[in-house]
Amino acid sequence: MADPGHEAASGGGSAQRPPEAHGPSVHDTVRLALVIGALGVVFGDIGTSPIYTLQTVFNPSDPHPVPVTTQNVYGVVSLVFWSVVVIVLVTYVLLAMRADHDGEGGIMALITLVRRSSSRRSRRAAAVLAALGIFGASLFFGDSMITPAISVLSAVEGLKVVQPSLHSVIVPITAVIIVVLFVVQRRGTAAVGRVFGPVMIAWFVSIGACGVAGIAGHASILRALSPAYALGFLFGHFGTAFFALAGVVLAVTGAEALYADMGHFGRRSITRAWLILVFPACILSYLGQGAKILADPHNISSPFFLLTPVWGRLPMVLLATAATVIASQAVITGAYSVASQAAQLGYLPRLRIAHTSESTIGQIYVPWINWLLMVSVLTLVFAFRSSTALAFAFGMAVTGTITITTLLFFYVARAQWGTPVWLVGIGAAVLLFVDLLFVAANMTKLVHGAWLPLLIGVTAFTVMTTWQRGRELVTAERARLEGPLPEFIDDLRSGRVPTLRIPGTAVFLNRGKQTAPLAMRANVEHNHVRHDQVVILCLETQPVPRVPADQRVVVDDLGYADDGIIHVTALFGYMETPDVPGTLALLDPARTEGPLHLDQASYFLSKIDLRRGKSPTMAPWRKRLFIATSYITADAAEYFGLPRDRTVIMGSHIEV
């Protein structure tokens, strides 16, 4: 899908645009819709961070508690403000979002840019950075498990402020909300998405207004906007400030969503939504909470909800719950996208993917990922039972992803854009210093929960790299079994392999143009038959998000224009789901050596049975992991959109 922001900016010349006096242009309406849509999808996570950030920093049960003193409150609020400025505004909005790949953002797109930017001399560095990128994507899976748990828990915990006796029902209510959230995923987010934007607008206006009320009661908190307080706290009280950073980082959770969702809303729309509403509202809330704590240190128990007037606390709990559900929805959808892109790039098996919207291709549902996330989120809720306990685990996933994104961005800036070394060096040194400071602070929480996202990340990274390696081995062995395609075609044409031509069209799915399809070879050598029209179809995933329809197929007659055998290469982007019948329908009959009767065509698939061999290609445990991972592979006929009643599957086995 093209960048909607770019589409909105490119349609029509200025002479065709209605005059300003006659009302807003269509372009303005489209841009407004994109801004509202971005508010509903992109900012749910970072927009709900004010609920738990300051509460976590000053949590008295923290293994490294921050004393509630006037100087510390000013220092923490100032650190929060400048962390948001440096990480969200500078790293993501001003820098990373400029590194788009055909309008798409996210760490997978950044990995593709790194690979494309590498020269021969820097190929090893690019490979290391790409591996780091995969680890960053792996950490995102940990983020997608922790975000729904901590977000919904923190919102429902507002019931304690409304009525302390409701403490015992917080976990059960959270669990019910999470189960409902995951159960309805299969219905898609198109209908719900239309109300996400207005709900988040109400959320940001509400938290901003409450923040202003808090500031009015203790206006001196505005002094925390000066960097002198952040720097003075950090370097003047380093022991306290360093441990506080593990909680401060919660203010930037969700920053990666700005980059990841860029392809859906455009950089301009996301930037406008951030600068006009999200950033001011969040900062006002943090300042108001700081003022509330200065007024009474006991308010650290729940500064966000205590900032709300008594009459508005229950409505605020309900609004916060809705906002955190939206935040969870965004990160769940992000997990679907990352898994889908990883499968397209060869880091995960082919997964069953359902498109839940006819108008928005990016809205997908991946059942296997959905149920894995649901079980994981519920486990976290029942294991940790509070948002403050989960906060120790949350920061590690966020800081790891941010640091890797920063590193990859500066590599692209130098290798692809030719940015001067001195400028890259200064920028990377400053931003990586900040990022690594946060990483180090969160490492101090390792035994208190920070190990969790690292464990999830290492596990996902191991699975993805093992699958990539095993897939390479299987592909090589399969090529040996299939034999060269040109020689096979020559044997058919010369009659060295006696075959009977039968009427009809046969489509053989294959991995490339160098080897013969196993199913076709078996059909010829064992059944001694071939169809009048044969299409050998290879599906290739390009390192771009989407491929235009006019560039979708490449046809090759394989050296003979009259034998009825052609090779078709179908190109797809890593964000697309292949549709074989739809792709074949794009073929020009003049190039297919006769008409293809697709309504009656037979489709042939080669199924590979994996077995663990004795050759030292991988460690034994990785072989077992590779074979186990293969069991989640989606049904090929369903994945490629093949008619099941006309699909033939022929098997073989390969040892790894």
N, C-alpha and C positions, 0 to 999 in steps of 0.2 A: 504494500500500500504506500502510495506516495505521501509525502509530508503534507497534511492538510493545511498547515500554515503556508507552505509554498504554493499550494493550489489556490488558496484564497488570494494570494498576492499577485498571481500571474494571469488571472482570467480577465481579458478585455483591456482595451487601451483607455487612456484618460478621456478621449473624446466620446466614448460610449458610456461613461459613468454619469449617473444622474447628478444634477447640481446639488450642492449642499443644502440649498434653500428648500428643496423638495423633500427633505427627510433623509435619514441615514441610508447609505448605499447597501447593496446586497453584501458587499465585501465586509462592511462594518458589522452586519448582522452575523455573518459567518464567523468573524473573529470573536464576537461576543459569545457566540455559542461554544466556540473552542475554549475560551477562557473559563466559562462556566463548567464545561465538561472536564477541563483540567482540574478545577477546584474539587470536583467530585471524585476523581480517580487518583490524581497524582499526589495530592497533599493530605490524604487521610492519615498517613503514618506520622509525618512530621508535625501535622496540625494537632494531633492529640498528645504530643510529647509534654506540653505544659501540665498535663494531669499528674504526672508522676516524677518529673525531673528534679525539682527542688525538694520534694518530699524524700526522694532517694538520697540526695546529697547530704541532707541533714538527718538522715535516719539514725536514731540513737543505737539501734541494734547492728549497725554496720561494723564490720571487724576493724575498720579504721575510721571512727566517727569524726565528723567535722563539728567542733564546738559552735554553738549558736551565740556568736558575739556580733556586735554592730560591724566591726571591721570585716569579719568573715562573710557576713551577709552581703555587704557591698562588693567584696571580692568575688564571691560566687556568682552573683547576678551579673557582674561585669564580665567574668569568664564565660558565662552562658552567652551573653550578647556577642562578644567578639569571636567566640567559637562558631556561632551561627554565621557571622559575617565572613570569617576566613574559609570555613569548610563549605557551607552551602552557597553563599553568594559568590565567593571568589573561585573556589575549586570547581564547583558544578555549574553555576549559572554563567559565569564569565568565561570559564576555560573549557571544562570537559564537554559541555553541550555544543561547543564549536566543532568537536571531533565527531561529526555524524558520518554515518555510512549509508549513503543514498537516503538520507533523512531519518534513518533509524539510529537509536542510541543504545545504551546498555553495555555491559561488560563483554558480551559475546560479540557485538559489533566492534568493540574496541580491540578484541583479540584478532579479528579479521584485518583491521587496519594495521596492527603490529606486524602480522605476517606479510601483508602486502608491502609494507615499508622496508622490510629487511633486504639488505644486499647480501652478496656472498660472504663478505667479511663479517657481517653482523648477524648471520643466520643463526649462529649458536645463541647469541644474546636474545634474538627474537624468539627462539624456541623456549628459552628459560622464561622470558616474560609471558609467552603464551601459556606456559604451564602455570605460572603465577595467576594468570587470568582465569584459568580453569579452577584453581583453588579459590579465587574470589567468587566465582559462580557457585562453587560448592558451599562456601560460607553463606551465600544467599539462601540456600535451602534451609540452613539453620535459622536464619533470620525469618524465613517464611513460617517456620514452626513456632518461634518464640513470639513474634509480633501479635498474632491473634490471642495468644494466652495472656501476655502482659497487658495488652490494650483493653481487652474486654474485662479482665480482672480489675484493672485500675478504675474503669468506669463504674462497674457494679459496686466496688468498694465505697463509692459515694453514699451508698445506703447506710453505712456506719455513721456518717455525719448527720444524715436525716433522722435515723433512729438506731442508736447503738445496739439494741436488742436484735437487729437483723443480721448481725455479724455471722451467725451460723448458716445463713442461707446464701451467702455470697458465692461460695464455690459451686453448689448445686445449680444456682441460676446461671452462672457463667458456663457451666458444662452444657446446660440445655441450649443456651444461645449458640454455642459453638457447634453443637450437633445439628441444629436447624440450619446454621450458616452453610455447613458442608453438604447437607442433604439437598439443599435447593440449588447447589452449584450446577447440576446437570440441566436445569431449566434455563441457564444463561443469565447474563447480567444486563441484557439490552433493556428490558422493561424497568428494572430497578435503577439502572444507570441514569434514567431521565430525572429521577428525584435526588440523586446523589449531590449534584451541584447545588441546588437550593438548600439542601440540608447543611452542607458544609459552609455555605454563605451565612446561614443563620448561626452556625457554630462559631465562625470566626468573628462575626459581629458581636456575639454574646460574650466571648472570652475577652475581646478587646474592650468592650464596655465595662465589664467587671474589673479589668485591669486599670482603666482610667479612674474608676471609683476608689480602688485601693491606693493608687498614686496620689489622689486628692487628699487622702488622710495622712500621707507621709511623703510630701513632694520631694524631700531631700534624696529619695532613692534614685532620682534622675541623674544624680552625680555618678552613678554606676555606669553610665554610658561612656564615661571617659576611660580610655585605655590605661590610664595611670593606675586605676584601681585594680584592673586585671593583672597588669604587670607587677604592681606592688605586692599583690597577694601571692602571685606565682613565685616571684623571686625573693620576696621578703619573708614569706612563710611557706617555703617550698615543701616542707614535710607535710603540712596540712593540705596545701593546694594540690600537691601531686596525687594524693589519694582522692581528693574531691573530683579530679578529672574523670574518674571512673563513673561518676554520676552525671557530671556535666555533659558527657558525650551523648547522653540520652536526648539532649535537646536537638541533635542533628540526625537522629534515627529517621530513616525515610528519605534522606537526601538523595540516595541512589535512585529513588523512584522518579525524580525530576529528569534524570538522564535516561533511564530505562524506558519511560513512556513518551519520549520525545517524538517518536515516529507517529504516534497517534494524534498528538495535538500540536506539534510544532514548537520550536524553541521560543518563538516570539510569544505565543499564547501562554506558555508555562512561565516565561519570565515576567510577563505582565501580571499574571495572577499572583505570583510570588511577591513582586514589589508593591503592588497596589493594595493587597488585602492580607495575604498569609503572613508575610514578614512583620508588618506593623502589629497585627493582632497578637501574634505569639510573643513578641517583645513586650507589648503592653501587659500581657498576662504575667510574664516573668517579673516585670517591674512591680506590678500590683501585688504579686505574691511576696516579693521581697519586702515591700512596705508593710504587708500584713504581719510578716515574721518580726520585723523591727518593732511593730506596735506591741506584739505579745509573742515571745519565743515559743509558747505552748502551741502556737498555730502551725508548727512544723508537722503536726500529726496529719494534716490534710490541707495545706495552704491553698490549693486550687479550689476546692469546694467551699472552704470557709471564706474565701474571697467573695463568694456569691451571697446576696442577701438571703435571709432565712426563708422568706416566702418563695424564693426562686430556686432553692436547692434541689427539690425533687424534680422540677422540670429540667434543671441542669444535668442531673443524673441521667434522665431519660435521653436528653440531647447528646450527652457524652457517650452513652451506650450506642446510640445510632451512629455517632461519628467514629467510634472504635470498630464497629462492625464494618463500616465503609473502609477504614484503614486496613482491616483484616482482609476484606474483599480484594483490595488493590494488591496486597502482597501475595495472596493466593493466586490471583490471575497472573502475577509476575512469575510465580513458581511454574505455572503451566507453560508460560512463554519460554522460560529458561530451559525447561526440560525438553520442549519441542525443538528449540534451536540446537540444543546439545545432541539430540537424536539426529537432526539433519546434518550436523557436522561430524557425526560418527563417534561421539563420546558416550552415547546411550543406545540401547536397542530401539528399533522402531516401535513406537508406542501408539496405542489407539487414541486418536484425537477426534473430538466432535466439535464442529463449528456451531456455535450457539446463536449466531446472528447472520442473517442474510446480507445485511448492509455493511457490517464491520468485520473484516476478515480476521482482525486481531483478537476477537472474542472467541476463545476456545475453551474446551473442557477436556481434561485428561484424567479419566477415571482412576487409573492406578495411582497417580500423584495425589489426587483428591483424597482417597481413603487413607493413604499413607500419612498425609498431613493431618487428617482428622484424628487418627489414633495417636500420633505424636503430640498434637496440641493438647488433647485430653490428658495424656500422660503427664505433660508438664504442669497442667492446672492442678491435678490431684497430688503431684509430687511436691510442688513448691507452695501452692495454696495462697500466695500473696504476690502482688506486683513488685513489692520491694525485694523479695527474695529472688524473683526472676530477673530483676534489673541487673544483678551481678553477671548473669549469663548473657544478657542482651548486648551490652556494650562491646564485648569481644567480637561478635559477628560484624557489627557495624564498623568498628575501627579497622578491622582487617580488610573489609571490602573497600573502604575509602582509601586506605593506603595503597592498595594494589591499583585502584583506578587512577590515583595521582601518578604513580610510577609509569603506568602504561601510557597515560596522556602525554607526559613529557617526552617519552621515547618517540611517539608519533609526531609531536611538535618538532622534534629535531630531525628525525629520519625522513618524514614525508613533507613537512612544510619548510624545512630548511631554516628554522628559527636559530638565530646566533647562539653559539655555545654558551657565551657569558650570560645571556638572558635566560636560557634554559637552566643553567647551573644555579643562578640566583633564585629563580622561581621554585625549582625543585627543592633546593636546600631549605627554603623558608617553609614551604607547605609540607614537605616530608618531615621536617623537624616537629611541626605541630602534630601531624598524624602519628608519628612514632612515639611522641610524648603520651598521646592518648592510648596507644597500644601498650606501652610500658605500664601505664597506670592500671589498665584493665588486667594486665598479667598478674598484678598483686591480688586480684580476686580469683585467681585460678582455682584454688581449692574451695572457693565459696560459690562456684557455679559457672565461672568463666570457661571451665574445661568443656562444658557441654557443647557450645557452638564449634569449638575446635575439634571435638570428637566427631560431630556431625559433618564438619567440613572435610576432615581427613577421610572419613568413611566414604562420603560422596566422591571425593577426589580419587580415592583408590578404585572405586567402582568404575568411574569414567575412564581413567587412564588404563585400567585393566581391559575394559571393553574395547578401547581403541587399539591396544596392542593385540588382543586376541582376534579382533576383526581383521587386522593386517595379516596375521598368520593364516586365518581361514581363507582370505581372499587369495593369497599366494598358492595355497594347496588346491584351492578350487580351480585356479587358472591352469594348474598342471593337469588336473583331471579332465578339464574341458577341452584342452588342446586348441591350436590356432584356428581362428574362424576362417581366414582365407583358404587354408588347405582343405577345411571341411567343405566349403562352398565349391572348390575345384573338384573334389571327389564326387559331389552330388552332380555337378554339371557333366563330368566325364563319364559317369555311369559306373565308376569303380565301386560305388556302394549302390547296389540295385534297389530302387525305390519305386513305389506306385504313387502317382499323383492323384489325389482325390479332390473333389470340388470343395470350395469353401475358403475361409480365411483363418489363419492361425497366428496368434500373437504370443511370442516367447519373450518373457522378461529376462533380461540378462544384465550383468554388471558392467559391460564395456563392449568395445568393438574388436578387441584383440582375440577373444576366445569364443568358442561355440557354446550356446546354452546347453546345460546338462540335459534338460528335458527334451530339447530338439535332437541331440545326439542319441539319446535313448530311444526316441520315437523312430528315428531312421535306422539305427543299428539293430533294434529288437523287433519293431513292428514293420519295418521296411516300407513306411509310407511317409508322404509329405503332402501338405495342402498346396492348392494352386497358388494362393497368395500367402506369403509368409512375411510377417513383420517381426524383426528382432528389435526389441525395444529396450533401450538403456535409459535409466532415470539418473540424472546427475544433479547434485546439489551444488549450486554456485555460492561463492562467498559474498553474496549480496542478499538483502532481505527478500526481494521479489524480482521476478523476471517478467518483462513486458510480453504480452501475448504474441506480438509479431516476431519475437525472438525465441519463442518457446521450443520449436522443433527444428532439427537439422536432419535432412534425409540423405542417405548414401546408398547407391545401387550395388555396392560391394564388387564393382568391376564388370558386372553384366546387367544390361538394361532390359533383358527379355526373359529372365528366368523366374520372375515373380517373387524374388526374395530381396527384401530391402532392409536396411538398418536405419532405425530412427533413434536419434538422441533427443530426449526431452529434458529441457533445462528448467529447474525450479530454484527459487530462493530458499534460504534456510528458515524462513518464516511461513512457507507455503506447505500445504498438504497435497501430495500428488493425486491427480485424477486421471487415470489411464484412458478410459473411454472418452472423456472430454478432450483430452490431449490429442488422441488419434483423430477425433472429429475435425481438428484444425488442419489436417493434411490436405494438400491439393491433389485431387485424383490424377492430374497429369504427371505427378512425380512418384506415384505408387505402383507403376507397371501394371495397371489394371485397377478396377474399382475394388475397394475394401468393403465387404459386407459386414459392417460392424454390428448390425442388429442380430447377426447369426454367428459372429466370430467366436472361436474357441480360444481361451487363454490358458497358457501353460506356465506353471511355476515349478521351480526346482527347490525342493525342501532339503535342507542339510541337517543331518543328525550328528551332533557333536559328541565326541568321545575323548576321554583323557588318555593321551598317549605317553610313551616313555621318553620321547625326545626332549632335551633340555631347552625348550623354547621359552618357557615361563616357569616360575616356581610352582610346585604342586598346588599350594593353596590358592594361587592366582588362577590356575587352570580350573580348579573347582569353582571359584568365584565367577569366572567367565561363563562356564557352563550353566551355573545357577542363574546368572543374570539373563541368559538367553531365554529362560522360560517366561519372562515377562514380555517378550516380543509380541507385538500385535499380530493378529491374523493377517497374512499378506493380502488375501483376496479382499478383505474388508478395508484394509489400509489404503490400497491402491484403487478402491472403488470398482472392483471387478464383479461382474454378475456371477454369483455363486453357482448357478445351475449350468454355467458354461465355462467353468474353471477346472482344469485338470492339474493335480499336484503329483509330481514324480520325485521320489526321494533318493538320497545317497548319504553316506556318512563320511566324516572327516575327523581325524585325530588332531588334537592340539597338545 
